[in-house]
Amino acid sequence: MQGFRKLKYADFATSYSITGTFLRNLGNGGGGSLLEVLILRDCMHLKEMEVARFLTAVIAGDFKFLKHLDISNREGLASEGDWYQRSYNSSLIPLQQVLEVRPDICLLAEFPSEGCFLDIDHMIDSDINSELSLPFQQSGQTSDGALVTSSLESSYNSDQGSGNEEYQDSGFVIYEESSDEVDFLIV
């Protein structure tokens, strides 16, 4: 994978074919050392095991600049063997350990109750270009398995239609729906 050394922002939200396998190549000298924001929200095929491996790398000291990570999935994460098998409250993912080791990270991990499809579209303002300000405070796990945590206030543009052109000059990757591998970056 080329170009990950300068990668700061990556938004793969709602990508259909992302499984998370590429996350293995981000750590351990494979680049991604400057990564600040990683959004994997609602990636249909994102595997819980790949998220667990990534968070284990964060705990081990990789991704020192990472400040915002969103692994929320309204359909749950895919299990290792079969993506039709969904995980809604994974014991494999070390969320609490990440928060203890890296309290500066804004970690968003919201999942529905098992078998419950959560429709969050009605909660979002109809103007998709509006800026969302999301205050996060350190907290524990909620009754439905969701965990929203940080000691920071986070604000990012939710421009889903344009690909966030404002970040293209600063190492922002735009993912095309062709495979789980990212071969080039717009820098």
Stockholm file with secondary structure:
# STOCKHOLM 1.0

chainA/1-187         MQGFRKLKYADFATSYSITGTFLRNLGNGGGGSLLEVLILRDCMHLKEMEVARFLTAVIAGDFKFLKHLDISNREGLASEGDWYQRSYNSSLIPLQQVLEVRPDICLLAEFPSEGCFLDIDHMIDSDINSELSLPFQQSGQTSDGALVTSSLESSYNSDQGSGNEEYQDSGFVIYEESSDEVDFLIV
#=GR chainA/1-187 SS CCSGGGCCEEECTTCSSCCSGGGGGTSTTSSCTTCCEEECTTCTTCBHHHHHHHHHHHHTTCCTTCCEEECCCTTCEECSSCTTSEESSCSSSCHHHHHHHCTTCEEEECCCCTTCCCCCGGGSCSCTTSEEEEECCCCCCCTTSCEEECSSEEEEECCTTTCCGGGGGGTEECCCTTCSCCCCCCC
#=GC SS_cons         CCSGGGCCEEECTTCSSCCSGGGGGTSTTSSCTTCCEEECTTCTTCBHHHHHHHHHHHHTTCCTTCCEEECCCTTCEECSSCTTSEESSCSSSCHHHHHHHCTTCEEEECCCCTTCCCCCGGGSCSCTTSEEEEECCCCCCCTTSCEEECSSEEEEECCTTTCCGGGGGGTEECCCTTCSCCCCCCC
//
